[in-house]
């Protein structure tokens, strides 16, 4: 729970950003820099990075605590543009192998609200991103006639 002058609130979002063209550009060093960048940017917006699920080469998951007075689409756009600018500056040579233009994030994103009851479930999900591939269950087939 957080509080402001006349409000007590608990607003948490699950956010997913995907790299432009789903190119597998995200290395462990780049992911560490993204975690730091997202934490700093969110702090400037009076928000908190609760969990960062990096480890995938083409997308990241964030679990974020937000302030109720902010404009969500403005926050998302700022997170994407500020983090992309920082990564393009810091990892210019690496990203030039994937993009001829100054691209980084795809323009689309996912954002979903996370209720207090499911916070631990979402946190485990975000933490598990980038771990080993999970085997898919075999499709159920009808017995031969």
C-alpha positions as CSV (number, residue, x, y, z in Angstrom):
1,X,0.0,0.0,0.0
2,X,1.1,3.5,-0.8
3,X,-0.4,6.8,0.2
4,X,-0.6,10.3,-1.1
5,X,-2.1,13.4,0.5
6,X,-5.7,12.1,0.7
7,X,-5.6,8.6,-0.8
8,X,-4.3,5.2,0.1
9,X,-3.8,3.0,-3.0
10,X,-2.4,-0.2,-4.4
11,X,-2.3,-0.2,-8.2
12,X,-0.1,-2.7,-9.9
13,X,0.3,-3.4,-13.6
14,X,1.9,-6.2,-15.6
15,X,3.5,-4.7,-18.7
16,X,5.1,-6.4,-21.6
17,X,7.3,-4.7,-24.2
18,X,8.5,-6.5,-27.4
19,X,11.5,-5.6,-29.5
20,X,10.9,-4.2,-33.0
21,X,10.2,-7.0,-35.5
22,X,10.7,-9.4,-32.5
23,X,14.4,-9.4,-33.2
24,X,16.4,-11.2,-30.5
25,X,18.5,-8.2,-29.4
26,X,18.3,-8.5,-25.6
27,X,21.5,-9.9,-24.2
28,X,22.0,-10.4,-20.4
29,X,24.1,-7.1,-20.3
30,X,21.3,-5.2,-22.1
31,X,18.6,-6.7,-19.9
32,X,20.5,-5.6,-16.7
33,X,20.8,-2.1,-18.2
34,X,17.0,-2.1,-19.0
35,X,16.2,-3.1,-15.4
36,X,18.2,-0.2,-14.1
37,X,16.7,2.2,-16.7
38,X,13.1,1.2,-16.0
39,X,13.6,1.5,-12.2
40,X,15.0,5.1,-12.6
41,X,12.3,6.2,-15.1
42,X,9.5,4.8,-12.9
43,X,10.9,6.4,-9.8
44,X,10.8,9.8,-11.6
45,X,7.1,9.1,-12.3
46,X,6.4,8.3,-8.6
47,X,6.1,4.6,-9.5
48,X,8.0,1.5,-8.5
49,X,9.5,-1.4,-10.4
50,X,8.4,-4.4,-8.3
51,X,9.8,-7.1,-10.6
52,X,11.5,-7.3,-13.9
53,X,11.3,-10.4,-15.9
54,X,14.1,-10.3,-18.5
55,X,15.9,-13.2,-19.9
56,X,13.9,-13.5,-23.1
57,X,15.8,-12.2,-26.2
58,X,12.8,-10.4,-27.7
59,X,10.6,-9.2,-24.9
60,X,10.5,-8.1,-21.3
61,X,7.9,-8.3,-18.5
62,X,7.6,-5.6,-15.8
63,X,5.5,-5.7,-12.6
64,X,5.0,-2.0,-11.7
65,X,3.3,-0.2,-8.8
66,X,1.8,3.1,-10.1
67,X,0.5,6.3,-8.7
68,X,-3.3,6.9,-9.3
69,X,-2.9,10.4,-10.7
70,X,-0.8,9.5,-13.7
71,X,-1.9,9.1,-17.3
72,X,-1.2,5.4,-18.2
73,X,-0.5,5.8,-21.9
74,X,1.8,8.7,-21.3
75,X,3.7,6.6,-18.7
76,X,4.0,3.7,-21.1
77,X,5.2,5.9,-24.0
78,X,7.8,7.5,-21.7
79,X,9.0,4.1,-20.5
80,X,9.4,2.9,-24.0
81,X,11.0,6.0,-25.5
82,X,13.4,6.8,-22.6
83,X,14.5,3.2,-22.2
84,X,15.0,2.8,-26.0
85,X,17.1,6.0,-26.2
86,X,19.3,4.9,-23.3
87,X,19.8,1.4,-24.8
88,X,20.5,2.8,-28.3
89,X,23.1,5.2,-26.9
90,X,24.8,2.5,-24.7
91,X,24.6,-0.4,-27.0
92,X,24.8,1.3,-30.4
93,X,27.2,-1.2,-32.0
94,X,25.2,-4.2,-30.8
95,X,21.9,-2.8,-32.0
96,X,23.3,-1.7,-35.4
97,X,23.5,-5.4,-36.3
98,X,19.7,-5.7,-36.0
99,X,18.4,-2.3,-37.0
100,X,19.5,0.1,-39.8
101,X,17.3,2.8,-38.2
102,X,17.1,3.9,-34.5
103,X,14.5,1.2,-33.6
104,X,14.2,-0.7,-30.4
105,X,10.6,-1.4,-29.1
106,X,7.6,-2.4,-31.2
107,X,4.9,0.2,-31.0
108,X,2.4,-2.2,-29.5
109,X,2.6,-3.3,-25.8
110,X,0.6,-5.3,-23.3
111,X,-0.6,-3.8,-20.0
112,X,-2.9,-5.5,-17.5
113,X,-4.0,-4.7,-14.0
114,X,-3.0,-7.1,-11.3
115,X,-5.2,-7.5,-8.2
116,X,-3.6,-7.9,-4.8
117,X,-4.7,-11.5,-4.5
118,X,-2.9,-12.6,-7.7
119,X,0.2,-10.5,-7.1
120,X,2.4,-13.4,-6.0
121,X,1.2,-15.5,-8.9
122,X,2.1,-12.7,-11.4
123,X,5.4,-12.1,-9.6
124,X,6.4,-15.7,-10.0
125,X,5.3,-15.6,-13.6
126,X,7.4,-12.5,-14.3
127,X,10.4,-14.0,-12.4
128,X,10.2,-17.2,-14.4
129,X,10.5,-15.5,-17.8
130,X,13.7,-16.4,-19.4
131,X,14.2,-19.7,-17.6
132,X,14.3,-23.0,-19.4
133,X,11.8,-23.9,-22.1
134,X,8.8,-25.7,-20.7
135,X,7.6,-28.8,-22.5
136,X,4.2,-28.5,-24.1
137,X,1.5,-30.9,-23.2
138,X,0.6,-33.4,-26.0
139,X,-2.7,-32.7,-27.7
140,X,-5.5,-35.0,-26.6
141,X,-6.4,-37.4,-29.5
142,X,-9.5,-39.4,-30.0
143,X,-8.9,-43.1,-29.8
144,X,-8.9,-44.8,-33.2
145,X,-12.3,-46.1,-34.3
